[in-house]
Amino acid sequence: MNEKAMMDKKNSGTGRLAGKVAIVTGAAGGIGEATARLFAREGAKVVDADIKEVQGQKVVHDIRQAGGDAFYFAHDVRREDSWQSLMEETVSRYGKLNVLVNNAGIIKIADIEDTTLEDWQAIMDVNATGVFLGTKLAILTMKSNGELCSIINRSSVAGQVGDKTMFAYCASKGAVTLLTKAAALGCAAKDYKIRINSVHPAYVRTDMTKGEAAEVGLSEEEYMEGAKSIHPIGVGEAIDVAYLDLFLASDESRWVTGAEFNIDGGLTAQ
Ligand SMILES: NC(=O)c1ccc[n+]([C@@H]2O[C@H](COP(=O)([O-])OP(=O)(O)OC[C@H]3O[C@@H](n4cnc5c(N)ncnc54)[C@H](O)[C@@H]3O)[C@@H](O)[C@H]2O)c1
């Protein structure tokens, strides 16, 4: 299916998330924005949770214009009080929570010798602590609602294999890979109807890869051209990852928990 056909399909949702309430973090741009828009199209009520208010409000405006239901919440994934307020506001407005996509993330291009303690802490705070807090607070919110629930944690191929140029990022995404499995098993042992899985994209053109290009002194085009050469079927688009999120958010994936989902154009098959 070409990009236009993908977008046409996206424009005609089939209600795969009808009746669901979903929070997507980092939904003001990039992959999170694509996921928030697709979830709304598929019938979910969506909370766009991000530190970037102007961009987040724009996404919500577009969703509402298209007939969807969404609101923006100024949210910092690093702060437990922010998570508590987000959960309270979601339940107050929509009555429950079924899906959380822990998508917000940051990166810095540096090997171990060039990684400062401040860089390490900043990346771990957003990418690892943010996902821990989100997963925990979502379980507490979801566990008594009696409905099938799903938590989707955004890792990366860099959470499965090492990349010397992304030292702290690899460590943070590796933490996401295994905290996901441990939390999934904890929910299963308690008979909660909550599944938890991790999603591992390779290169997807977003503001994050734009920033990476700038860090290494390349234009965005040059950087993505270089990235293409290591992906057997090329680099991805945000919407590609959003469709995997959609499957994991829906009850179609009800027998799936504690699993790693690669979406990487064949990168890790090599
Ligand atoms: N783009 C890629 O190639 C790629 C590959 C693998 C994994 N990922 C992961 O996918 C996720 C989304 O990345 P993207 O490429 O869309 O990046 P992006 O920079 O386009 O979007 C990230 C979003 O997270 C938000 N955010 C950052 N810090 C936050 C905080 N403290 N609290 C709340 N929101 C915060 C930003 O405001 C932004 O809207 C990240 O976790 C990233 O690590 C991206």
The ligand as a Gaussian input file, in Angstrom:
#p B3LYP/6-31G(d) Opt

LIG

0 1
 N       12.322000       8.807000      15.547000
 C       12.997000       7.674000      15.652000
 O       13.805000       7.321000      14.771000
 C       12.795000       6.777000      16.841000
 C       13.334000       5.479000      16.804000
 C       13.156000       4.640000      17.900000
 C       12.458000       5.055000      18.987000
 N       11.940000       6.325000      19.018000
 C       11.210000       6.725000      20.222000
 O        9.904000       7.111000      19.870000
 C        9.432000       8.101000      20.808000
 C        8.924000       9.315000      20.042000
 O       10.028000       9.854000      19.338000
 P        9.872000      10.887000      18.126000
 O       10.854000      10.480000      17.124000
 O        8.454000      11.059000      17.757000
 O       10.445000      12.196000      18.847000
 P        9.930000      13.717000      18.866000
 O       11.068000      14.485000      19.416000
 O        9.381000      14.077000      17.528000
 O        8.725000      13.676000      19.897000
 C        8.937000      13.452000      21.272000
 C        7.843000      14.126000      22.063000
 O        8.096000      13.882000      23.456000
 C        7.825000      15.087000      24.171000
 N        8.548000      15.101000      25.442000
 C        9.878000      15.209000      25.640000
 N       10.147000      15.266000      26.958000
 C        8.955000      15.183000      27.608000
 C        8.575000      15.205000      28.985000
 N        9.480000      15.333000      29.961000
 N        7.267000      15.076000      29.293000
 C        6.329000      14.977000      28.304000
 N        6.635000      14.987000      26.995000
 C        7.931000      15.086000      26.644000
 C        8.302000      16.186000      23.225000
 O        7.745000      17.443000      23.576000
 C        7.846000      15.664000      21.875000
 O        6.540000      16.118000      21.541000
 C       10.606000       8.378000      21.740000
 O       10.479000       7.616000      22.928000
 C       11.804000       7.913000      20.939000
 O       12.888000       7.563000      21.761000
 C       12.092000       7.197000      17.968000

